[in-house]
Amino acid sequence: MKLCLDSLTLTNTEPMDLIRSARSAGFDLVSLWVQPPALFPLPLVNQNNAKACADALADTGVAVGPLEVFDLKSAEAVESYRPALELGARLGAKTASAINVSNQDSVAVGALFARLGEIAAGYGLGVTLEPLAMFATSTLGQARDIIRASGVDGGIVLDAFHLVRMGGTAADVRSMGPGLIRHIQLCDGPASVSEEQAHYESVNERLYPGDGEFPLLELLRDAPTDITWGVEAPSRRRAESGVSAQEQALEVIAAMRRVIDKICAERPPSIG
């Protein structure tokens, strides 16, 4: 299992500092935000900082995980993603991560995912789809159906936050079948919050794995471990109180490892 520091975890941090912090903490990979708009301004990788990012990757040995993030909102949007995909591929990425925020036409979304997969393949990239709680494609089952309809060899990003906030279960995870889940994002939080609180929590203030009430051990006991496990746990509270990016990375990887160790200890021997 390789561990990935997903960009949002360090909130408004430049990608070069994300990469260096990941290396200091012991992460294998980072996700990079290459498609504007980013949720915070500083993490965006563009032509102005691409060389500095490439140098940081080369200096540290950290690899690039998912490229973020490509909204399946229209054919025009998907075609416009070429520069970001090309940039990410140049930096060594292998996968581009898609979402569907508002497109309610599932047939169209499947076609858009297929087109994204076709374009991405031209740059040597695979594609994944991440369901987002409270948005158009919000459950594992919906993501699976879109991928199947597209005919693309795509995978799912399973984010614990979105799984829990949509009422997902361990049975939902098991039902995905082998090979479909290709990236896992850990975090934690209160058992329940209002929708307004969940929107804020999603981007700004999740808890680190093991610090909340998410049933992570139950939900992920049967999840694959031969894929990358990431952490997406933004903490503006830490950042705004002066905790450095490196300190956040060290704290979150320790929390992540504790939870993964517990999950692996409970797994049946036949599950890998």
N, C-alpha and C positions, 0 to 999 in steps of 0.2 A: 504494500500500500504506500502510495506517495501522498504527501501532505501539501496542500495548496493554501496560500494566504490570498484570499479573494479581496480584490481592491477595496470594496466598500467597507471592509473591516476597519481600515485606517482612515476613514472619512476623507477629509480634505487634505490629502497627502500627495505630494508629487510622486510620479511613478518611479523615479530613480530612488527615492527614499523608501518606497514600498519594497523595491527589489533588495536594497541593502538591508532593510529591517528583516525581510524574510530570511536572508542568508544568515544574519546574526542569530536569529531564533532557531534555525534548523529546518525551515520549510524547504521543500524540493522545488516548488513552483509558485508562481503568482498568476492571478488573472489580470489582464490589462484592459482598461476601458479605452477603446479606440474609436468608437462611433459616438459623435456628439448627438444630443447633449448628455454630458455626464451628470450624475446626481449631485456631485460636488465639482467645482471648477478645476481644481489643481490636478486631479488624477488623470485627466484626459491626455492620452498619447497622441501627438500630432507631428507634422513635419518639423516643427521647431525643436522638439525635444527627443525626436526619434533616435538620433545618434547618441545622445547621452544615455538613453535607455539601453541601446544596444551595447554601449560600453559597460554599463552597470551589469547587464546580463553576462557579458563575457568575463568581467572581473570576478563575479561572484559564483558563477556556475549555476545560478538559478535558472530554471526553464520557464517558458511561458505556457500557462494553462489556457483556460478559455478566454476568448476575445469577447468583450462585452460592448454593447448589447444591441441586437438587431430586431427591431419591432416589425412584425409582419402586418403592417397597416395598409400597404398598397403596393401595386406593381412598381410604381415610380420610386417608392421608397427603397424597395429591394434592389432595384437597378442602381440606385445612388450609393449603395454600400460598397461598391467596388474599391474605392480608394482606401477605406478603412480595412477591408479584408486584405488588400495587397500589403498595406503597412504592417498589419499583424503577422502575416506570413513571413515578411522579411525579417521580423524579430524572432521568428522561430516557432510561432504558434502552430498548433495542429487542429484546433477546433474553434468554431464560432458559435456563440450562444444566442439563440433567438427567443423572443417573447411575443406574446400577443396581448396588447393592452386593451384594445377597443373593437377589433374586428369581429363582428358577431356572425359572419358568414363562414361556417366551418369548412365548406367546400373550397371557398376562395383561400382560406388560410392554408389548407393542405397544398393547394397549387402554389401559393407564395413560398411555403417551406420547401417545396420541390425546386422552385426556381432559385431560392437562396442556396440550396444544396448544390445545384448545378454551377452557379457562379463561384461558390466557395471552392468546389473541387478543382476549378481552374487555377486556383492558387495553392493547391495541395492541402486544403482544409476540409475537415469533416464538420458536421453541424449537429447541434443539440437544441432541444426546446425545453425551456423552463416554465412550468405553470406558476402563475402568480396569484395568490389569494386576492380576491376582490376585483379581479380583472377578467377579461373575456375568456382566456384559457387559464383556468385556475386549478384544475385537478390533474392528478397523474393519469386518470382514465381519459380525460379530454386530450391531453398531450399524446398519449399512446395512439388514440384514434386518428389524430392529425398526421402523425408520423406514418402510420400504416397506410392511410389514404394517399400520402404523398409519393409512396414508392421509393423513398430515399432511405439509405442506410443511416438513419439518424438515431440519436439517443436522447435520453431525458436527463435533465439536471434536477435532482431531488434536493430541494431546499427545505430543511426541517421547519423553518418558520412558516412557509406557505403551506406545507403539509398539515401542520398543527392548526393553523388559523382557518383552514378549510375543513377541519374535522376529519382529516385522513387517518387511516388506521394501518396497523401492521399487515392486515390482509390486503390492503390496497398496494402496499409495497411488494408483497409476495406475488400479487397478480400481474406484475409487470413482466415477469418471465425473465429468463436468462439473457444477458447482453443488452437489455434495453436501457437500464439505468447506467449512466456512464460518468456521472460526477455527482458527488454528494456535498452539500453545504450544511455544516453544523452551526447551531446557535442555540439559545434557550430563551425562556421568557415566562411570564405568568401564565397560569392555565387558561385564563380568559381575560379579554379586554374588550372595550367597545371598538366599533369599526373605526371611529376617529382616532382612537389611541393606536390601533393596529397600523394605520397608515403612517403615523409618526414613527412608531416603533420600527417598522420595516426598514426605513432609510436611516434613522438617526440613533436609535438606542435599543438594541437588542442586548440580551444577557449572554455572557460567555457560556459555552457548553458546561452543564453541570451546576450552574448557578441559579437555575430557575425551576419551573415545574413541568416542562415538556417531558413526556414519557419517552425519552430518546432511546433508552435501552430496549423498551418494548417495540418501538416503531422500527428500529434499525437492526434488530437482532439478526434478521435474515437478509439484510442488504449485502450486496457484493463487496468484498474487500480487495478484489484484484483490480480495482479502479482507483482513481484519485479521490481522496476525501479532502474537501476544503472547509474553510471556516468563513462564514459571512456574518459577522457580529459587530456592526458599527457601534461605536460608543463615543458620541459627542461629549458626554460628560467627562470621560477621561481626557480626550483631546483638549477640551476647553479648560481643563484644570491643570494643564501643563504636563501631562504624561506623554512622553515622547513616543514617536512611532515605533522605535526599537523596543521600548519598554512594553508597549501594548502588544507587539508581536510576541515577545517572550512570555507574557502573561497568558495570551490566548492560546499559544501552542501547548503550554502546560495543561491548561484546562481541557483542550481538545484531546490530548493524549490520555488524560485520565478517563475521559468518557469512552474513547475508543478501546482502551484496555478493558473496561468493564463490559462493553458490548462483545468484544471478542471472547472474553471469559465465559459468557453465557451462550455462545453459539454452539449448535450441534457440530460434532467433528466433521460431518460430511459437507458443511457449507463453507465455501471459500469466497 
